[in-house]
Amino acid sequence: MPQVLKAWREGDTEAISKRMDVASLIAYGLWIVHGLMIASVPVILFNAVNVVLASLILVLKLRGLRSAGAS
């Protein structure tokens, strides 16, 4: 959450790796699948929150790259 807030406020996503963020999204997705397989609501919910946060960071990162390319 702190990383999302900092990226949102400052618009600085230079230190965030796209590859690592995508890898995190994949990992969280797999954890959600695992949670569904074992019917564990906490595993599903917490990883769904992580997917949302990691997606926000990725969107902010991609927006930052696009605007930096336009300059």
C-alpha positions as CSV (number, residue, x, y, z in Angstrom):
1,M,0.0,0.0,0.0
2,P,2.7,2.5,0.8
3,Q,4.3,1.9,-2.6
4,V,1.0,2.6,-4.4
5,L,0.5,5.8,-2.4
6,K,4.0,7.0,-3.2
7,A,3.7,6.2,-6.9
8,W,0.3,7.9,-7.0
9,R,1.3,11.1,-5.2
10,E,4.7,11.6,-6.7
11,G,4.3,9.9,-10.1
12,D,7.8,8.5,-9.6
13,T,7.9,4.8,-10.7
14,E,11.5,4.8,-11.8
15,A,12.5,2.3,-9.0
16,I,9.7,-0.1,-9.8
17,S,10.6,-3.1,-12.0
18,K,7.9,-4.0,-14.6
19,R,9.1,-7.6,-14.7
20,M,9.0,-8.0,-10.9
21,D,5.5,-6.5,-10.8
22,V,4.3,-8.8,-13.6
23,A,5.9,-11.8,-11.7
24,S,4.1,-10.7,-8.6
25,L,0.8,-10.5,-10.4
26,I,1.3,-14.0,-11.7
27,A,2.2,-15.3,-8.2
28,Y,-0.8,-13.7,-6.6
29,G,-3.0,-15.2,-9.4
30,L,-1.6,-18.6,-8.7
31,W,-2.3,-18.1,-4.9
32,I,-5.9,-17.2,-5.8
33,V,-6.2,-20.5,-7.8
34,H,-4.7,-22.4,-4.8
35,G,-7.2,-20.6,-2.5
36,L,-10.0,-21.6,-4.7
37,M,-8.8,-25.2,-4.8
38,I,-8.7,-25.5,-1.0
39,A,-11.7,-23.2,-0.5
40,S,-9.8,-20.8,1.7
41,V,-11.5,-17.4,1.8
42,P,-8.6,-15.6,3.5
43,V,-6.1,-16.8,0.9
44,I,-8.4,-15.7,-1.9
45,L,-9.3,-12.3,-0.4
46,F,-5.8,-11.2,0.6
47,N,-4.3,-12.2,-2.7
48,A,-7.1,-10.5,-4.6
49,V,-6.2,-7.3,-2.7
50,N,-2.6,-7.8,-3.7
51,V,-3.6,-8.3,-7.3
52,V,-5.5,-4.9,-7.2
53,L,-2.5,-3.1,-5.6
54,A,0.0,-4.7,-7.9
55,S,-2.2,-3.8,-10.9
56,L,-2.4,-0.2,-9.8
57,I,1.4,0.0,-9.6
58,L,1.8,-1.5,-13.0
59,V,-0.7,0.9,-14.5
60,L,1.1,3.8,-12.9
61,K,4.4,2.5,-14.1
62,L,3.1,2.1,-17.7
63,R,1.6,5.6,-17.6
64,G,4.9,7.0,-16.4
65,L,6.7,5.3,-19.3
66,R,4.2,6.5,-21.8
67,S,4.4,10.1,-20.6
68,A,8.2,10.0,-20.4
69,G,8.3,8.7,-24.0
70,A,6.1,11.6,-25.2
71,S,8.4,14.2,-23.7
